[in-house]
């Protein structure tokens, strides 16, 4: 009987219950997944069909993305990863700042990957590499990245614990992780609640995954600029 049990298990014919100690689950809120991490419900991912919003004419005025680029801790040789790159709004601006470096544009949606590859060809972005990531890993090379940036993306990661662990491996010893997130502390920021984050929530989640705050820049109009290093 024991032998038969082992055979069934090895061939995947007998499913054993899995204990999930990292995430909990609830009835999904409006715009939410129902999956909860450290008390925060993970938001549904923005479909690339709505990508025009990323390139809206008012974005610079609303978010001051130029100031974000100016404040990035990078040099001309830096290797940067833009996770959840979308249309490459930040990717290609960063690429011009690292002419002797490289920018990895990471996306999990096929139509976004195709868009980024086409845009890199049109702009002759020779130092831009487009990567099709996965929900649990961005697929970056280990110990190779100076800066990982996620702009209004972290709150949508379906597997934040696994992604942060993978990012940690990809960063160089002195590498940095930058989260740009809409300020949940400010009710005047007219973004849906699940698509905003507080500093306290970000610190709680990042600390649990081996990161500590290296810089909190509150200079953007409606977003946090949270820079982390490895603990």
C-alpha positions as CSV (number, residue, x, y, z in Angstrom):
1,X,0.0,0.0,0.0
2,X,2.8,2.4,0.9
3,X,4.5,1.7,-2.5
4,X,1.3,2.4,-4.4
5,X,1.0,5.8,-2.5
6,X,4.5,6.8,-3.5
7,X,3.9,5.9,-7.1
8,X,0.7,7.9,-7.2
9,X,2.5,10.9,-5.6
10,X,5.5,10.7,-8.0
11,X,3.2,10.7,-11.0
12,X,1.1,13.6,-9.8
13,X,-2.0,11.5,-9.5
14,X,-2.5,12.2,-5.8
15,X,-2.8,15.9,-4.9
16,X,-1.7,16.9,-1.4
17,X,-3.0,20.1,0.2
18,X,-0.5,22.9,0.2
19,X,0.0,25.2,3.2
20,X,0.4,28.8,2.1
21,X,2.1,30.7,4.9
22,X,2.9,33.8,2.9
23,X,-0.4,34.9,1.5
24,X,-4.0,34.8,2.7
25,X,-7.2,35.1,0.7
26,X,-10.5,37.0,1.0
27,X,-13.4,38.0,-1.2
28,X,-12.0,40.3,-3.9
29,X,-12.7,44.0,-3.5
30,X,-13.5,46.1,-6.5
31,X,-10.4,46.1,-8.6
32,X,-8.7,43.6,-6.3
33,X,-7.5,40.0,-6.5
34,X,-8.6,38.8,-3.1
35,X,-5.0,37.8,-2.4
36,X,-3.5,39.4,0.6
37,X,0.1,40.1,1.6
38,X,0.9,41.6,5.0
39,X,-2.7,42.9,5.3
40,X,-2.7,44.5,1.8
41,X,-4.9,43.2,-1.0
42,X,-3.0,42.9,-4.2
43,X,-4.6,44.9,-7.0
44,X,-5.5,43.5,-10.4
45,X,-2.9,44.1,-13.1
46,X,-3.5,47.0,-15.5
47,X,-4.3,45.4,-18.9
48,X,-2.0,46.7,-21.7
49,X,-5.1,47.6,-23.7
50,X,-5.2,50.7,-21.4
51,X,-1.6,51.6,-22.2
52,X,-2.6,54.9,-23.8
53,X,-3.0,56.2,-20.2
54,X,0.7,55.6,-19.6
55,X,1.6,58.0,-22.5
56,X,-1.0,60.6,-21.7
57,X,0.0,64.2,-22.4
58,X,-0.7,65.3,-18.8
59,X,1.6,62.7,-17.2
60,X,4.7,64.9,-16.9
61,X,2.7,67.7,-15.3
62,X,0.9,65.3,-12.9
63,X,3.9,63.2,-11.9
64,X,7.0,65.2,-12.8
65,X,8.6,62.1,-14.3
66,X,11.6,64.2,-15.5
67,X,12.4,64.9,-11.9
68,X,12.2,61.1,-11.2
69,X,14.7,60.5,-13.9
70,X,17.0,63.2,-12.6
71,X,17.0,61.7,-9.1
72,X,17.8,58.2,-10.2
73,X,21.1,56.9,-8.6
74,X,22.7,55.9,-11.9
75,X,25.7,56.8,-14.1
76,X,26.6,56.3,-17.7
77,X,27.7,52.7,-17.1
78,X,24.8,51.6,-14.9
79,X,22.7,48.5,-15.6
80,X,19.0,49.2,-14.8
81,X,15.9,47.0,-14.9
82,X,12.5,48.6,-15.4
83,X,10.1,46.0,-14.2
84,X,6.5,46.4,-15.5
85,X,7.9,48.7,-18.2
86,X,4.6,49.1,-20.0
87,X,5.1,51.3,-23.0
88,X,8.7,52.1,-22.0
89,X,7.8,55.5,-20.8
90,X,10.6,55.4,-18.3
91,X,12.7,52.7,-20.1
92,X,13.9,54.8,-23.0
93,X,14.4,58.0,-20.9
94,X,16.7,55.9,-18.7
95,X,18.5,54.4,-21.7
96,X,19.7,57.8,-22.8
97,X,21.2,58.3,-19.3
98,X,23.2,55.1,-19.4
99,X,24.8,55.2,-22.9
100,X,27.5,52.7,-21.9
101,X,25.2,50.7,-19.7
102,X,22.0,48.7,-20.3
103,X,18.3,48.8,-19.5
104,X,16.3,45.7,-19.1
105,X,12.6,46.3,-19.9
106,X,10.6,43.6,-18.2
107,X,7.0,42.8,-19.0
108,X,4.7,39.7,-18.5
109,X,2.1,40.7,-21.0
110,X,2.8,39.5,-24.6
111,X,1.4,42.5,-26.3
112,X,3.5,44.8,-24.1
113,X,6.7,42.7,-24.9
114,X,5.9,43.1,-28.6
115,X,5.3,46.8,-28.2
116,X,8.6,47.3,-26.4
117,X,10.6,45.4,-28.9
118,X,9.1,47.4,-31.8
119,X,9.7,50.7,-30.0
120,X,13.3,49.7,-29.2
121,X,13.8,49.1,-32.9
122,X,12.2,52.3,-34.0
123,X,14.3,54.3,-31.5
124,X,17.5,52.4,-32.2
125,X,17.6,51.5,-28.5
126,X,20.7,49.3,-28.7
127,X,21.2,49.3,-25.0
128,X,17.7,48.2,-24.3
129,X,16.9,44.5,-23.8
130,X,13.3,43.4,-23.6
131,X,12.6,40.5,-21.3
132,X,9.4,38.4,-21.0
133,X,9.1,38.0,-17.2
134,X,7.0,35.7,-15.1
135,X,4.7,36.3,-12.2
136,X,7.3,35.0,-9.7
137,X,10.5,36.2,-11.4
138,X,11.5,39.0,-13.7
139,X,14.1,36.7,-15.4
140,X,17.1,39.0,-14.7
141,X,20.7,37.8,-14.6
142,X,22.0,37.3,-11.0
143,X,24.3,39.8,-9.4
144,X,24.2,42.1,-12.5
145,X,21.8,45.0,-11.8
146,X,22.7,48.4,-10.3
147,X,19.1,49.6,-10.0
148,X,15.7,48.0,-10.3
149,X,12.8,50.4,-10.7
150,X,9.1,49.7,-10.5
151,X,6.9,52.7,-11.3
152,X,3.3,52.1,-10.0
153,X,3.8,48.4,-10.4
154,X,4.7,46.8,-7.1
155,X,1.1,46.9,-5.8
156,X,0.1,44.7,-8.7
157,X,2.7,41.9,-8.3
158,X,0.8,38.7,-7.8
159,X,3.8,37.2,-6.0
160,X,5.5,40.1,-4.2
161,X,7.5,37.8,-1.9
162,X,8.9,35.6,-4.7
163,X,9.6,38.7,-6.9
164,X,11.5,40.5,-4.2
165,X,13.6,37.4,-3.6
166,X,14.4,37.2,-7.3
167,X,15.2,40.9,-7.5
168,X,17.5,40.6,-4.5
169,X,19.5,37.9,-6.3
170,X,19.7,40.1,-9.4
171,X,21.0,43.1,-7.7
172,X,24.7,43.7,-7.2
173,X,25.9,43.9,-3.6
174,X,25.4,47.7,-3.6
175,X,22.4,47.6,-5.9
176,X,19.3,49.5,-5.2
177,X,15.5,49.0,-5.6
178,X,13.3,52.0,-6.3
179,X,9.5,51.9,-5.8
180,X,7.5,54.7,-7.2
181,X,4.0,54.4,-5.7
182,X,1.0,56.8,-5.5
183,X,0.7,58.1,-1.9
184,X,-2.1,56.3,-0.1
185,X,-1.7,58.8,2.8
186,X,-3.0,61.6,0.7
187,X,-6.8,61.4,0.0
188,X,-6.3,64.1,-2.7
189,X,-4.4,61.7,-4.9
190,X,-7.3,60.6,-7.1
191,X,-6.1,57.0,-7.7
192,X,-8.1,53.9,-6.7
193,X,-7.2,52.8,-3.2
194,X,-5.7,49.4,-4.2
195,X,-3.3,51.2,-6.6
196,X,-1.8,53.4,-3.9
197,X,0.6,52.5,-1.0
198,X,1.7,54.0,2.3
199,X,5.3,54.2,3.3
200,X,4.6,52.1,6.3
201,X,3.1,49.3,4.2
202,X,6.1,49.3,1.8
203,X,8.6,49.3,4.6
204,X,6.9,46.3,6.2
205,X,6.9,44.2,3.1
206,X,10.4,45.1,1.9
207,X,11.9,44.5,5.4
208,X,10.4,41.0,5.4
209,X,12.3,40.3,2.2
210,X,15.7,41.5,3.1
211,X,15.6,45.2,2.2
212,X,16.0,48.4,4.2
213,X,15.2,52.0,3.3
214,X,18.1,53.9,1.8
215,X,16.2,57.0,0.9
216,X,12.7,58.5,1.1
217,X,12.3,61.3,-1.4
218,X,9.0,63.1,-0.9
219,X,9.6,65.5,-3.8
220,X,7.2,64.2,-6.4
221,X,3.7,65.7,-6.6
222,X,1.6,62.6,-5.9
223,X,4.0,59.7,-5.6
224,X,6.5,58.2,-3.1
225,X,10.1,57.8,-4.2
226,X,11.3,54.9,-2.0
227,X,14.8,53.7,-2.5
228,X,15.9,50.5,-0.9
229,X,19.1,48.6,-0.4
230,X,19.8,45.0,0.7
231,X,19.7,44.6,4.5
